[in-house]
Structure formats: C-alpha cells, structure tokens
Amino acid sequence: MQIGYLHNVVMTNLRKIMMYFNIESNKQLSEFVDVKEKTIESWFSSKRSPKISTLDKIANKLKIPTYILFKEDLEINDINIYDSIENNSSDSLEKNLRNEYIRRGKTSWNEISSIYSGLLSIDTLKSYHRKKNRITPPLNTLERLSSYLGIPAGELIKEDYNEKNQ
C-alpha cells in the first residue's frame, strides 16, 4: 500500500491531538482507544495506515469529529470537544459521494466510474455504496477520490458537508 500525503496529515494531527489530551506515548494512546500498540506504531512509522472506521473509534473516544484529523495545518484551537459524538465516516462518505454524483449529473455506474479515469472498478465503487457490508476506502484511495473530485478528504467524510455546499 502506498502511504501518501493524507496519511502524513492524519498522523501529524493525531500527534497534535495526543499532545492536546496529554497522551504522551503510543502505549497510552493504545490503552485509551483500545488499539494494539504495535498497530499504532506501524501507523506512525508509515508502515500501515489506520482504517477510517478506526479513526472514527479514536475520534469518538476523544469526543471530536473525525474530519478534524484530516485538516491541513490543524491548530489546537480548531479542536472542538463535544459532550458526546458518534462519528460514522462511512455513512457520511457514501452520502456525500452520492450527492456529488447527482450534482454532477452522473447517474449510471459507467458515468460515475468515468470521473475517476479507471482508478476504481465499478464493483469497487458499488461496494462503497452498499447498504449492508459497505466497504470504506483506505486512506490512500480516499486521498485519490478526493483529488479527482476536487473536494478535500475531510469534507467527504464530514456529516454535514452537503448541507453547507449546496
């Protein structure tokens, strides 16, 4: 798997957020969010990327929106903590992609696939839109999807993106 720019942004922001919450080590983070320490180490060493669902889990535990992890040049004062939050980036991504396709007048899977110039098969695109057993793209694919669409990745997983951009 190719680790790219988006991975670096997410991991830099996760470090900033760890400092904000006084989480001083990968071990403390692993205990706090219930993810294996070796897994977290592999993210920070760029050997692997976290799944978006795992980022949701971490953000839920910290009571922050997941999309904040995707914000370029994140400043500490950009971090809003909620009393309670239930991130579901997969649902938000599916809804935002569907609405973007409609906005562009793309109604068939062939038309939708043409947006991405062969990046993804129609079956893969369909898997992002299934009601059951939906697949969420890995960070490197999300980065490329957002690039083709001209929409920042963090906006694609934002729950209220389409309400603000119609």
N, C-alpha and C positions, 0 to 999 in steps of 0.2 A: 504494500500500500504506500502510495506517495503521500508524505506528510507535507502540507503546504502552509501558506500564509495564514489561513484561517486557524489552523491548529496552533500556530505560534501566538496569534492574537488571543485565542481562548486560554491557552496555558499562561500567558503573561497576566491576563486578567484574573485567572484563578489564583495566581500568586498574590496579586494585589488584594484580592478579596480575603485570602487567608490572613494577610497582614492586618486587614481591617478588623477581622474577627479574632485576632490574636491566636491564630492557629500557626504554630511555629515550625511544624515539621510535616512531612508526608505521613508519618506514623499517626500524628494527631488527627490529620485530615481523614485518614483511613478509618480510624476509630469513630470519628464524628459522623461520617457519612456511610459507614458500613461498606467500604470497598477495600479490597485487599491492598496492602501497602505496596506490594510488587507491581500491581496494576497501575497504581498512581505513579510510581517511579518510572514505569515504562512510558507513561504519558509525558512526563517532564523531560525524559531523555529522548523524546520523539521516536521511540521505537513503535509505539501504538498511539492511536487516537481514541479518546473516550467516545462512547456511543452517545447520541443525543439524548436517549432515554436516561442514561446515567447522569448526564449533565442536568436533566430535569430533576433527578433524585437529589443531587447535590444542592441545586438551587432551592428545591422545596425545603430541604433541611436547614438551609441558611435563611429561608424566607425572603428570597429575592427572585425576580423574574429571570428565567434562563437567558433571554436575549441579551441581558446586560453582559454576559460572558463574551458575547460576540462584538461588543462595541470597541471600535478602534479608539485609541488614546483615552481609555477609561480613566476617569478621575474619581477619587474616593467620594467626592460629593455627588457623583452620579448614582451612587448606590442607595436605593430606597429599600428599606426593610418593611415588610408587611407583617401584620399580626398573623395572617395565615395566607398561604398561597398554594395553589395546586397547578403547577406547570404541566402542560401536555403539548409539547412542541410538535409531536407527530400529527395531532389533530389540527393544530394551527397551521402547520406546513401544508397539509392536504387542502385545507380550506383556502389558504392564500394562493396556492398554486392553481386550484380550480378557478378561483375568481380572476386570477391574472390571465388564464387561458380564455375565459369568457370575455374579459376586457379587450383582449387582442383579436377576438373573433375566431379563435381556434376551437372547433367543436368536435373534430374527429381525432382519433389517436395518431393518424398519419400527420395531420396538421400540427398537433402538439409535438410530436417527435421531431418535426422539421425545425422547430425552434432551437433544438439542441444539436443540430448538424451531426447526427449519428453518435452523439455522446452516450445515449442510453437506448436500449431496445424498447419497443412498445410494451413488451411484457414487464420490463423493469419499471417503466413509467406507471403502468397499471397497478403494480404492486405497492406504489406509494399512495394509491387512492382506494385500495380495498377497504371495505367495512370491517371484515374480520382478517386477522393475521396481517395487518398492514406492516409494511417494511418502511423504515425510515432510513434515508441515505446516510452513509458515513460522512464525516466532516469534509473529506476531500471532494466527494461528489456534490455535497451541498454547496461547497465553495464554487464549483464549476456551474451548477444550476443557477446560482445567484448571479454569476458573471454573465451567462448567456441571457438572463432576464434583465440584467441591469438593476437588480434590486439587492441591497446588502443582505447577507445571510441572516443576520439578526432580525431584520424586518420580516423575512419569510417565516420565521418561527414565532413572531410576535402575535399574540392572540387578537389584538385589535388593529392589525396593520391595515386591513381593507376598509375598515370604518373610517380611518383617518385619510386614506388615499383614494377615495372615490370622487 
